[in-house]
């Protein structure tokens, strides 16, 4: 498989949250996903990650850091994502995996699982 390294803008100069995704779409990439994890802070339980691929033409202005949103707004956006053409993947690593490979590696494992 041919691996190509995309040309990306300096993150410090980004005009908005989705500038990296738009730069990749402009270079011809067909699918660009955003990945994030939750659950690294708690002392017990799994670490969970999600990957979301939005339609390149989607209005992204409503999406921001979920920690900055009220719970009700997060629920609204969750419903909108599921009603849209977004592709959504979820992965997790359980407590045994975290103990075996450490929290960072377990987070990365959960992210890989979300992408696949």
PyMOL commands that set and color helices and strands:
alter all, ss='L'
color gray80, all
select helices_A, chain A and resi 11-13+19-26+66-68+71-83+95-101+103-115
alter helices_A, ss='H'
color red, helices_A
select strands_A, chain A and resi 34-38+47-53+87-93
alter strands_A, ss='S'
color yellow, strands_A
deselect
rebuild
show_as cartoon
